[in-house]
Structure formats: C-alpha cells, structure tokens
Amino acid sequence: MKWCRFQIEQRVSYGVVEDDQVTEVTGSPLAEYTVTDTQHLLSEVRLLPPIVPPMLYAAGPNYRGHVEGMAKRRGAEPIYPERPEPNFRSVHALIGTEENIVVPKDCSGAVQPEGQLAVVIGKKARRVAKEEALDYVFGYSIGNDISQRVWQGNDRTMFRGKNCDTFKPFGPWIVTGLDPTQFHIIVRHNGSVWQDFSSVDQIWDTATWIQELSRYTTLHPGDVLWMGTEGADGDMVPGDVIEVEISSIGVLRNRVVAEN
C-alpha cells in the first residue's frame, strides 16, 4: 500500500494513494484505521510529511562514497566508521514534498542535499535479532537531509548545520511491502543528476541498523531512520530545485529559497 498524510482546506488526514487519487482514512496506519468512501484527486490536496515521527534517526556515514567525498571537502583522509552510530534530527525541521527549503539569512547562502532512503518503524522493537529486524518495518519513504556544511564543520554540534526549520524534506508517501536492498536512488539538481546509487551499496543494511539501534534503545511505531547517502553533494542556492527519486516509491521535490 501507498500511505500519505495530506491537508485539504483546514483538515489533515491520512490517505491511501492509488494512481492519481487519494482515499481518506480515519485513525492511523500504525494502529487501527478505517478506509472511508471519501476520495480526492492528488492534485487537489497538499501532501504533508507522511508521518511525524516520535524520533528521527540518521544513519550518518553509511556509504563509502560519502565518507570519501566529505573527507575530500575537508582536505583530509577518509575515516570509515567501525560500527553503526546514528545521529538525531529535529522533527520540527520536517517539510513535505513541494515545500520550500529556506536558507537562513546568516549562513553562507548555500546548502547541500543528501538524498536518503527513509525507514518507518511499524511496531515496538527492543533487542531485535537481525534475522527478524525487517518484520518491525512498516514501510519506506524518501528523505533529504539538508546540510549547511560551514556550520556543520565549525559548530560543536550539528544543531544549526542539520536542523534548521525546513532542512528535512520527507515524503511524498510511505510504501509498504518493499525490499530495502533493491532501491535505486537518484538525486537531481535543476534536472541534472548529481547522484545515482543503490541501497545495496550501504555499509550496513536496514536490518543491521535496526538490530544495533534496538540493542540500546526501544524503537517505537512511527520512529524513522534515514539510511545515509552516497556522495558529498554540491552547493544549492536560492532558486534551485532538488529532487530525490527512489525506485518503487516516487519523487520528493523541493525548491530552495532565501529567508525573507
């Protein structure tokens, strides 16, 4: 199934997407729900982030190309991670597809995209074996972990560099029943391909991450894990359009604008 969260007029609802229509759902896809008879054209609704997670985890450097690309930006030798070590991202920074990424006035004027597979947890998980880990996944979506590299490099934490308002595009929906090892991921900047990679190239796969996370913390329904990106993308400035496409899921599209 393809689940979305949308707004029409002042009303917010979950929905099931089929072709160019969305059918309203009462309740939550992660609990009890009822599919109603109310339908809308997708073009008539505003797609929101498909879920507001209790926790948003980021896998960090989970592709060798990203480790190497970031090291090159710093003029240093790459240091590959020895084990999965997640970071956190602010859920308050989430925006949906077609919403604007706003570049703060007091930064250098450029931000960088990181197109990523998003894994949505479907049920409570604690000390999960790798062989059972995917049983705890509800579905998959798309994230774009926007970064401001100057702040990321100079600040003691990644508070500004990763978590400003609008820095976390997420969507357009969640798709269930997919194989997380078979995704093809493309990042386009103003129509030109910046990245073209596969989820099979991850240093650690989805099941390993769930096993490692659940060893130390309880994962809850609705928690989301972003699975890392391949390269160290170029700069985006106001006026640019960034798209992240993942096979069998769809396209997450956002425009970059300057803060007023």
C-alpha positions as CSV (number, residue, x, y, z in Angstrom):
1,M,0.0,0.0,0.0
2,K,1.0,3.6,-0.5
3,W,0.2,5.8,2.5
4,C,0.2,9.6,2.6
5,R,-0.7,12.3,5.0
6,F,-2.4,15.3,3.4
7,Q,-4.2,18.5,4.1
8,I,-7.4,19.7,2.3
9,E,-8.7,23.1,3.4
10,Q,-8.0,23.1,7.2
11,R,-8.4,19.3,7.6
12,V,-5.4,16.9,7.9
13,S,-5.9,13.2,7.3
14,Y,-4.1,10.0,6.4
15,G,-4.9,8.6,3.0
16,V,-4.3,5.6,0.7
17,V,-2.9,6.6,-2.8
18,E,-3.9,4.8,-5.9
19,D,-2.9,6.3,-9.3
20,D,-4.0,10.0,-9.2
21,Q,-6.4,9.7,-6.3
22,V,-6.2,9.6,-2.5
23,T,-8.8,7.9,-0.3
24,E,-9.2,9.3,3.2
25,V,-8.5,7.1,6.2
26,T,-9.7,7.6,9.7
27,G,-7.3,6.5,12.5
28,S,-3.7,5.7,12.0
29,P,-2.0,3.3,9.6
30,L,0.2,2.3,12.5
31,A,-2.8,1.3,14.6
32,E,-6.5,0.9,13.9
33,Y,-7.9,2.6,10.9
34,T,-10.9,2.6,8.6
35,V,-10.8,3.4,4.8
36,T,-13.6,5.8,4.0
37,D,-15.5,6.4,0.8
38,T,-14.1,10.0,0.5
39,Q,-11.7,10.5,-2.3
40,H,-9.7,13.4,-3.7
41,L,-7.5,14.0,-6.7
42,L,-3.9,14.2,-5.6
43,S,-3.6,17.5,-7.5
44,E,-6.3,18.9,-5.1
45,V,-4.5,18.1,-1.8
46,R,-1.4,19.3,-0.1
47,L,0.9,16.4,0.7
48,L,2.5,16.7,4.2
49,P,5.3,14.7,5.6
50,P,3.8,11.2,5.6
51,I,4.2,10.8,9.4
52,V,5.6,13.0,12.2
53,P,7.9,10.6,13.9
54,P,8.4,10.5,17.7
55,M,12.2,10.1,16.9
56,L,14.0,10.8,13.7
57,Y,17.3,8.9,13.5
58,A,20.0,9.5,10.8
59,A,22.4,6.7,9.9
60,G,25.2,9.2,9.2
61,P,28.1,8.0,7.1
62,N,26.6,4.7,5.7
63,Y,28.2,4.8,2.2
64,R,31.9,4.7,1.4
65,G,31.4,7.4,-1.2
66,H,30.0,9.8,1.3
67,V,32.9,9.3,3.7
68,E,35.4,9.8,0.9
69,G,33.6,12.9,-0.5
70,M,33.2,14.6,2.8
71,A,36.9,13.9,3.6
72,K,37.9,15.5,0.3
73,R,35.8,18.6,1.1
74,R,37.8,18.9,4.4
75,G,41.2,18.1,2.7
76,A,41.6,15.1,4.9
77,E,42.0,11.3,4.6
78,P,38.7,9.3,4.8
79,I,38.0,7.6,8.1
80,Y,35.4,4.8,7.7
81,P,33.1,4.0,10.6
82,E,33.7,0.8,12.5
83,R,30.1,0.3,13.6
84,P,26.7,1.9,13.1
85,E,26.5,5.1,15.1
86,P,23.2,7.0,14.5
87,N,22.6,10.7,15.0
88,F,19.4,12.5,15.7
89,R,17.5,15.0,13.6
90,S,14.8,17.5,14.6
91,V,11.2,16.5,13.7
92,H,10.4,20.2,13.7
93,A,12.6,20.6,10.6
94,L,10.3,18.3,8.5
95,I,8.5,19.6,5.4
96,G,6.6,17.8,2.7
97,T,7.2,17.4,-1.0
98,E,6.9,20.7,-3.0
99,E,7.5,22.8,0.1
100,N,10.4,25.3,0.2
101,I,13.8,24.7,1.8
102,V,14.6,28.1,3.4
103,V,18.2,29.2,3.6
104,P,18.8,31.2,6.8
105,K,20.0,34.8,6.3
106,D,23.1,34.5,8.4
107,C,24.7,31.5,6.7
108,S,26.9,31.4,3.6
109,G,24.0,31.3,1.2
110,A,24.5,27.7,0.1
111,V,23.1,24.4,1.4
112,Q,23.7,20.8,0.4
113,P,21.3,17.9,-0.2
114,E,21.6,14.3,0.9
115,G,19.0,12.1,-0.7
116,Q,18.2,9.1,1.5
117,L,16.0,6.1,1.9
118,A,13.7,6.5,4.9
119,V,12.7,3.5,7.0
120,V,9.5,3.8,9.1
121,I,9.2,1.5,12.1
122,G,5.9,-0.2,12.5
123,K,6.0,-1.8,15.9
124,K,7.8,-1.7,19.2
125,A,11.3,-3.2,18.9
126,R,13.9,-3.9,21.6
127,R,16.9,-6.2,21.3
128,V,15.8,-7.4,17.9
129,A,17.8,-10.1,16.0
130,K,19.0,-9.1,12.6
131,E,17.1,-12.0,11.0
132,E,13.8,-10.6,12.4
133,A,14.5,-6.9,12.1
134,L,12.6,-6.3,8.9
135,D,9.4,-7.6,10.5
136,Y,9.4,-4.4,12.5
137,V,9.4,-2.1,9.5
138,F,6.1,-0.6,8.4
139,G,7.3,0.8,5.1
140,Y,9.7,3.0,3.2
141,S,9.8,6.7,2.1
142,I,12.3,9.3,1.0
143,G,14.3,11.9,3.0
144,N,16.6,14.7,2.1
145,D,19.0,15.6,4.9
146,I,19.8,19.2,4.1
147,S,23.1,20.4,5.5
148,Q,24.9,23.7,5.9
149,R,28.5,22.5,5.7
150,V,30.2,25.6,7.1
151,W,28.1,25.4,10.2
152,Q,28.5,21.6,10.3
153,G,32.2,21.9,10.2
154,N,32.6,24.9,12.6
155,D,30.0,24.3,15.3
156,R,30.5,21.9,18.3
157,T,27.2,20.2,17.4
158,M,25.1,19.8,14.3
159,F,22.2,21.9,15.7
160,R,22.4,24.6,13.0
161,G,24.2,22.6,10.3
162,K,21.5,20.0,10.1
163,N,18.3,21.0,12.0
164,C,17.2,24.5,10.9
165,D,13.5,24.8,10.0
166,T,12.7,23.2,6.6
167,F,16.0,21.3,6.4
168,K,14.3,17.9,6.5
169,P,12.1,17.3,3.4
170,F,10.3,14.0,3.8
171,G,7.8,12.1,1.6
172,P,5.8,12.1,-0.6
173,W,4.4,8.9,1.0
174,I,5.2,5.6,2.7
175,V,5.1,2.4,0.6
176,T,4.8,-1.0,2.3
177,G,5.9,-4.4,1.2
178,L,9.2,-3.5,-0.4
179,D,12.7,-5.0,-0.3
180,P,15.1,-2.4,1.2
181,T,18.1,-3.9,-0.6
182,Q,16.8,-3.2,-4.0
183,F,16.2,0.5,-4.1
184,H,17.8,2.7,-6.9
185,I,18.3,6.3,-5.7
186,I,18.7,9.3,-7.9
187,V,19.3,13.0,-6.8
188,R,18.7,15.7,-9.4
189,H,19.7,19.3,-9.1
190,N,17.8,21.5,-11.6
191,G,17.2,18.5,-13.7
192,S,20.8,17.3,-13.8
193,V,21.8,14.0,-12.0
194,W,24.1,14.7,-9.0
195,Q,23.9,11.2,-7.5
196,D,22.9,7.7,-8.9
197,F,23.4,4.9,-6.4
198,S,21.8,1.8,-4.8
199,S,20.7,0.8,-1.4
200,V,22.7,-2.4,-1.8
201,D,25.9,-0.3,-1.5
202,Q,25.2,0.7,2.1
203,I,27.9,-0.1,4.6
204,W,25.3,-1.5,6.9
205,D,21.8,-2.5,5.7
206,T,18.4,-1.8,7.2
207,A,18.3,-5.0,9.3
208,T,21.7,-4.3,10.8
209,W,20.7,-0.8,11.8
210,I,17.5,-1.9,13.4
211,Q,19.4,-4.6,15.3
212,E,22.0,-2.1,16.5
213,L,19.5,0.7,17.4
214,S,17.3,-1.7,19.3
215,R,20.2,-3.1,21.3
216,Y,20.4,0.2,23.2
217,T,17.1,2.0,22.8
218,T,13.5,0.9,22.3
219,L,12.2,1.7,18.8
220,H,8.5,2.8,18.7
221,P,5.9,2.8,16.0
222,G,6.4,5.8,13.8
223,D,10.1,6.2,14.5
224,V,12.0,6.9,11.3
225,L,15.6,6.1,10.3
226,W,17.2,7.8,7.3
227,M,19.8,5.5,5.8
228,G,22.6,7.8,4.6
229,T,23.7,9.0,1.2
230,E,26.4,8.1,-1.3
231,G,28.2,11.3,-2.3
232,A,29.1,14.7,-0.9
233,D,26.7,16.8,-3.0
234,G,27.4,20.2,-4.5
235,D,26.0,23.6,-3.3
236,M,22.4,24.6,-3.7
237,V,21.4,28.2,-3.7
238,P,18.0,30.0,-3.7
239,G,16.2,29.4,-7.0
240,D,17.4,25.8,-7.3
241,V,15.2,22.7,-7.4
242,I,16.3,19.5,-5.8
243,E,14.6,16.1,-6.4
244,V,15.2,12.7,-4.8
245,E,13.8,9.8,-6.6
246,I,13.7,6.2,-5.2
247,S,12.5,3.3,-7.3
248,S,9.1,1.9,-6.3
249,I,8.5,4.8,-4.0
250,G,8.4,8.1,-6.0
251,V,9.9,11.6,-6.1
252,L,10.5,14.1,-3.3
253,R,10.8,17.6,-4.8
254,N,11.6,20.9,-3.2
255,R,12.7,24.4,-4.2
256,V,15.4,26.3,-2.4
257,V,14.5,29.9,-1.3
258,A,16.2,32.6,0.7
259,E,14.8,33.6,4.1
260,N,12.9,36.9,3.9
